[in-house]
Amino acid sequence: MSNSKVNINTDFLTTLMKYKGLTEKEFADVIGVSYSMVNRVVNGKRGAGSKFINGILVAFPDVTYSQLITCVKPLPKGNKSKKTA
């Protein structure tokens, strides 16, 4: 089993809303969730569940799952990330 952490790509999400000319409230209505849910996901206070993700994929057929999701793999125990200049 992998320890990868899957997150919604909030940068893509906000860009999508801007591109489509939708406020968070309008976006919520289109994908079938509450405004507060969209606001919490966009601000990183809540993860996006299957209803949220499915709502986007159904409402916007030009959007792919891979555009919505980011996967962060933790480093093996004992390793630290290297800072690049």
C-alpha positions in Angstrom: 0.0 0.0 0.0 1.3 3.4 -0.9 1.5 6.4 1.5 0.9 8.9 -1.3 -1.4 11.8 -0.4 -3.9 12.8 -3.0 -5.1 16.4 -3.1 -7.3 18.6 -5.3 -5.3 21.0 -7.5 -6.7 24.2 -6.1 -4.7 26.3 -8.5 -6.3 24.5 -11.4 -9.7 24.8 -9.7 -9.5 28.6 -9.3 -8.2 29.0 -12.9 -11.1 26.9 -14.1 -13.6 29.1 -12.3 -12.0 32.2 -13.7 -11.8 30.8 -17.2 -15.5 29.8 -17.1 -16.4 33.2 -15.6 -18.0 31.6 -12.5 -18.0 32.8 -8.9 -17.6 30.1 -6.2 -21.4 30.2 -5.6 -22.1 29.7 -9.3 -19.5 27.0 -9.5 -21.1 25.2 -6.6 -24.5 25.3 -8.2 -23.1 23.9 -11.5 -21.3 21.0 -9.8 -24.1 20.3 -7.3 -22.4 21.0 -4.0 -22.8 23.9 -1.5 -21.0 27.2 -1.7 -19.3 26.5 1.6 -17.9 23.2 0.4 -16.4 24.9 -2.7 -15.0 27.7 -0.5 -13.4 25.3 2.0 -11.8 23.2 -0.8 -10.5 26.2 -2.6 -9.0 27.5 0.6 -7.4 24.2 1.5 -9.6 23.7 4.6 -11.3 20.5 3.3 -10.5 17.8 0.9 -12.6 17.2 -2.2 -14.8 14.1 -2.0 -16.1 12.0 -4.8 -19.3 14.0 -5.2 -17.3 17.2 -5.6 -14.8 15.7 -8.1 -17.6 13.8 -10.1 -19.6 17.0 -10.2 -16.7 18.8 -11.9 -16.0 16.0 -14.4 -19.7 15.8 -15.4 -20.3 19.5 -15.6 -17.1 20.2 -17.5 -16.3 17.3 -19.9 -13.2 19.1 -21.1 -11.6 18.7 -17.6 -9.7 15.5 -16.9 -9.2 13.7 -13.5 -5.5 14.2 -13.8 -5.9 18.0 -14.1 -7.9 18.0 -10.8 -5.7 15.8 -8.7 -2.2 16.2 -7.4 -0.4 13.3 -5.7 2.3 14.0 -3.1 4.6 11.1 -2.3 6.3 11.4 1.1 10.0 10.8 1.3 11.2 7.5 2.8 11.7 7.7 6.5 15.0 9.4 7.4 15.2 11.4 4.2 14.8 15.1 4.0 14.0 17.1 0.9 16.9 18.9 -0.7 16.6 22.6 -1.3 17.7 23.8 -4.7 19.1 27.2 -5.3 
